[in-house]
Amino acid sequence: MAAKKTRPAPGWLRLDNAAKIYPATRSRKWMALFRVSITLTEAVDDQLLGKALRQVIKRMPLLSYRLKRGLFWYYFDWQEAQPEVQADARNPMLPIDLAENGGFLFRVRSFDKRIALEIFHALTDGTGGMTFLLTLAAEYLRLKHGLRVPEAPLILDTRDEPQREEWEDAFLRYARDEARPFGEDTAWHLKGTRESHSYLRLTTGVISTQALVDLAKSRKTTVNSLLAAILLKALIAARKSSRPKGNRPVKLSLPVNLRRYYSSRTLRNFSSFVNVPVHADYGEYSLDDLIKLVTHFMGIETLEPMINARFSANVKAEQMRIIRAMPLFIKSAVLKFVYRTKGVNYMTSTLSNLGLIRLPPEMAAHTQRVDLVLGAALNTPINCGAVSAVGKTTVTFSKTIREADVERVFFTTLVALGVPVTIESNWRE
């Protein structure tokens, strides 16, 4: 009798605490996606990339799960199928048709020298997505050039077995009984001329990482706080030109990687966020004012007790008996309402900065740059993703409106401060 084949991961998984909102809010026209990509120094061989993908899936079986509807919750179901590499597109991150995509919650795409991963946020966050992408690129380089890229932060060794900790729900593990009450001020929301639902406008600035670091040091701040302050400056200018009624604050949402606080190795979602408010109607803010505001607000809100109490509130809400007993169709309607009124309603825009990625020399020699692109969110027509690697920082604005005021102010401010920027876009005009 043939030996029974064992799975590298459980046959099914509950969605993690952060993931539960995303299936409930997706539609035919919108899906919570993000994209990470790496540009190599030579054209990508799709056949070798497909072979590398099949090997990486064995090491990261979390990516093999498909989404299923249960009576009370969505859940992840294991599948044996293998994903295929797809051609990249000028208009990225269209919602994934799960049936056409073999049930997979991600796409691996390639064009010329670029390898890109577009992934549903229900499956993982930026850290998990970047780990998948860089492990894939490392495996591809091994097949292409015989390189053995050493294991490093965000790069797994494909010879290792999958680890149980990599698919744990770390929110449940680290949540405590004390939780913060829900509720914030509603944010001012940017308006503009809407693009069609099928087009996401991208504008990327390619910047010297060292120039950004030097500028941040001259302002006695970090690169992340500097970028956040400049983006707030641009959003405040957009608010002022719109002549809004009322005094709703401009609020910039800044994701926080919880792995910085806890010894978790999970590759699933394990991030929280802080919405930094600026009451623009109070008066004029200089860039240094905004840097101070971001620094001090984040300094308080990212203290471990504060950030834990924030995500513990979500865990407690999930565990309420009345919520657990709701059939899925009712629960989805409730979650969609909460997302619209208590989630995106509290933010004007998002800036997600994955920070500095230190690639091993063997891999850095074959890499031109790394990019992060956020998908559009309901009520927030412009978002921003940033990442630094091999001496370059890429800052990408993704938006569903045609006006370019925010990114124009952002990049011209950097140039005025002495930081050169090379601009790229996928605009149709």
N, C-alpha and C positions, 0 to 999 in steps of 0.2 A: 504494500500500500504506500502511495506517495505521501511524503511528509506534508502536514498541513502548513500552508503558508501563513506566516504571522504578519500582522500589520505593524508598521513602525510607529503608529500613534493610535489613540482610541478610535473606536468605530463611530462615535459621535461626541460632540462637545457642546456644552451650553455657550451661548455668546457671553463675552465678558461684559462687565457693567457698562463700560463706555460704548460698546458696540450695539447695544439693544435699540438705541434710538434710530440707527441708520436704515435698517430694513423697513421700519415703520414709516419713514419719511420719504423713501425713494418712490419714484414714479417713472413712467415711460420717458419723460422729458428730463428728469433730474435724478442724479445719483451722487452720493458723497464719495468722490474719487480724489486721489492725489497722484502725482506723478514724480518719479525720480529718474534721472538719466545720467549716463556717463558717456563722454565722448572720448574715443580712443585716438591713437595716432595713425591708424590705418583702417581701411574699409572692413566692415564686419562680414564674416563668412556665416551666412544664415544656417547652413548645415551644421557647422561646428557649434554655433550658438544653441541650436536645438538639442544637440547632444549634451552640451553643458547644462541646459535647462533640465533635462531628464535626470541628470546626476544630482543637481542641487535640490530637486523636488524630493529625492530620497533622503537628503540630509535635513530638509525643512518640510516635513510632511504636513505642517499646518497649512501650506499653500494648496494642498490637494482637496481640502474640504469644499463642499458645495452647501448652499443655503437651503434649508427646508422649513416648511411651516408645520408647527405642532399645534396642539389644541390650545396651549396657553402661551407658548413662546416660540419664536424662531429658534432653530438650532443648526449646528454644522454637522454634515453627514460625510463620512469618508467615501472616497471613490478611487478606483484603480486607474482611471483614464490618464492619459498623458497630454499636457498642453502643447500647443504649436506656437512657433514664432510667427508673428504677424508683421506686415509692412507698416511702417510708421506713417503718420498723416500730418498734413499741414494744420489741420483742425483736430487737435488731440482731445482726449477725455470725453468723448461721447459716452452716454450711459451704456453699460455693458448689457447686451442681450444675453442673459444667462443660458438660455436654451441654445442659441447659436454658438456660444462660447464653451460648450461642453460642460456647463455648470461651474466653470472656474470663475473665481471672483477677482481675477486679475488678467491683464494682457502683457505679454512681453513683446516689444516692438523693436524694429531696427530700421535704420536708414543711414546709408553711407558709413560713417564712423561711429554712429550713435547707437547705444543700447538703452531702451527706455522701459520702465515698468509703470503701468497704470493699475491702481489697485483700489478696491472698495474698502473704505475706512472701517467697515464692520470687522474686517479680518485682522488689521494691524494698524499701527501708527507709523510716524515717520522713521523712528528708529528701526522697527521691524522691516519696513519697506526698504530702507537703505541697506540693511543687513542682507536682505534677499538680493538686491541689485548688485552689491559689491562682491558678494560670494559668487554670484553668477558670472560677473566679469572676471573674477580671479580664476574660476574654473575654465572659462573660455580661453584665457591667456595660457593656462596650462596645456589645453588641447592644441592651441595654435602654435605656441612657441616652446612648449616643454617646460614652462616656468612653474615652479611650485611656490606660489605666493604664501607666505607664512600666515598662520592665524593671527588676527589682530582685532581690535575693537571694530565691530561692524563687518568682520570677515570671518566666516566659519571654515573649519577644515572639513571638506566633504568626505574625508575618510572616517570621520567620527560618527558614532551612532547618535540619533536624535535623543535629546534629553527631556525627561518629563517636565522639568521646570520651564521649558521653552513654550509650553502651551497652557501654563497655569493662568487663572484669573487673579492677578496680583492685587486687584482692588479688594477682593474678598479677603485675601490673606492679610492685608495691612490696614483695612478699615477699623476704626475704633467706635465705641458707643457714642462719644460726644460728636455732635455734628452742628454745622452752622445753618442758620435758617436760610431758606431760599429768598430770593428777591434782591433786585438791584434797580437803579434808575434806568428807564428806557433810553436807548441811545438815539442820537440823530442819525438818520439814514440818508446816504447819498442817492441822488436821483440822476437820471440821464436818459439818453436815447437808447433804447434797448436793441441789442443785437438779436438775431433769430436764436431760438433755443438750441440750434445745432452748431452754433459758432462761439468759440471761446477766444477772445482777443488776448494775445500775449505780447508783453513788452519786457525784454530782458536787458539788464545792464551788466556788462562784464567789467569787473573792477579789480585792480591790484589789491590783494589782501593786505600786503604790507602798508600800502597807502592808507587803507581804512584803519588799520591798527595804529599807525602813527597819528592819524587825525583823532581817534578816540583817546589816545594817551594825552594829546595836547589839550583835550577837553576834560581830562581827568575822569574818564568814563570807560565803559566797555563798548565793543563793537555793537552788541545787541541793543544796548540802551541808546547808542548813537543813532542806529537805523530806526529804532522805534520813535525817537524824538523827531527825526526828520520826516518820517511818515505822518506823525501827528501834526507837524507844521503844515504839510501838504493837505491833509484832511481839514484842518481848521480853515485854510485858505478857500477850499472848496465850499465849506459851510458858509463862510462869509459872503462869497459871491452868489450863493443861492438865496440869500435874504430869507432865512427860515423864520417861521412863526414859532413862538415858544422858546424855551431855553434848554432843550435837551442837550446833554453833553456829547461831545465826540468821544467815542470809546474804542480803543484799540485792544483787541484780544491777543494776548501773548501766551502760546502754549508753554507748558512746563513739563519737562521729562522727569517723571517720578522715579526713574531708576537712579537719579542722582541722590535720592534720599534713602532708598531701600535696596537691599542686596538681592534684587530680583533679576533673573535671567530670562524673563518672559519675552517672547517675540510677538505677543499680542498687544492690544492697546494697553498702555500704562502711562498716560499723560493726563494732566489737568490743564487749567488755563487761568489766567488773570485778566480781567477787563480793566484797562487803565483809563480812567475818565479825565477829560479836560473840559471844564466849563468855559467855553470860548467867549461867552457873553460877559464874563467878569472883567475882561480887558485884554490887552496885548501880551502875548508870551514870547519872549526871546527863545532862541534855540537852547541857550544854557538853562533857561527856566524849565523848558520841557525835559531836558536831560535830568535835572534835579527831580522833577515830578516823577518821571519814570523810575529813576533810581530808588527814590525813597518809597514810592508806592509798592514797587516790586519787592523792595527789601523787607517790607512788613508782610505783604501777602504771600511771599514764598517762604516764610518761616515754616518749619516742618509742622508745628501744631496747627497753623492756619491752613496750610494746603491740605493736611490730612482731614481736618474738619470739613473742608469743602467737598472732597470726594466721598467722605464717609456719609454725607447727607444723601448723595445719590444711591449709595449702597443701601442705606436704611429705607429709602423710598421704594427701591426694588423689592425689598423683603417684607413690605407691609402685606398683611393677609389679604386685604381688599384688592390690592394690585395683583398679587399672585393668583387669586381666584378668578380674575377676569378672563373671559375667552379672548383669544388672540385678536379677533376683529375689533373688539371694544378697546383692548389694550393699545392696539396700533393707533386708533383714533385719538386716544388720550395722549399717547406719546407724541403724535404729530402736533396736537394742540400745544403741548408743553414746549416742544421744540420751537414753535413759532412765537410763543408768548414769553417764554422764560429762557430761551437759548439765543437764537440769532437776533431777537429783539433787543438784547442787551449789548450788542456790538455794532460798531460802524464798519469795521474792517478787521482783518486778521493779519498779523505778521508772524510767520513761522520760520525761525532761523535754526537750522540743524547744526550750526556752528562750524568749527574747524575739524575737518576729517583728515587725519594723518595717514595717508596710504603708505604701505611698505614700499621701499625703494624699487623693488622688482615690479610693482604695479604702477607706481607713479611715473616710471620711465615710459610707460605706454599710454598715459592718460593726459588728455588736454584739459578737461574740466568736468565738473559735476553740477547738475541742476536739480532744483526742486520747484515744482509747479503745484499750487493749490487749486482745487476745483472751485467753481462758483458756489456760493451758499445762498440760501433763501434770504432775502432782505439785505444781503451784503454784496453788491454788484462788483466790488473790487477787493481782491485779496493779494497777499504778497508772500512769496517764499524765497528764502535765502540759504546759501550753503557755501562753504569755502573748502577748496582742495587745490593742491598743486600750485599754490601761489595766486589763484584766482578766486574771487568771490562773485557768484552770480546772484542777482536779485531780479526776480521775475514777478511782474504784475499780471494777474489773470483777471479778466473782467468780462461782464456781460453787457456793458454799455460802450458807446462809441467815443464819448468824450475822453480826452487824454490829459486833463488838467492835473490830476493827482500825481501821476507818474512824471509828468513834465516838471512840476515843482520839486518833486523828490530828487530827480537826477540833476536838475540845474542847481539845486542847493549843494549837492555834492561837488559839482564842478566848481562852483563859486568858492567852495572851501578848499580847493586845490587838489581834488581827487578826479583824475580823468575817468571817463565812462565811455565804453563802446556800446552802442544801442543796437539791438536786433528786435525784429517783430514778425508776426505772422499776419499782419493786417492785409486786408484785401484791396484797400485803396492805395 
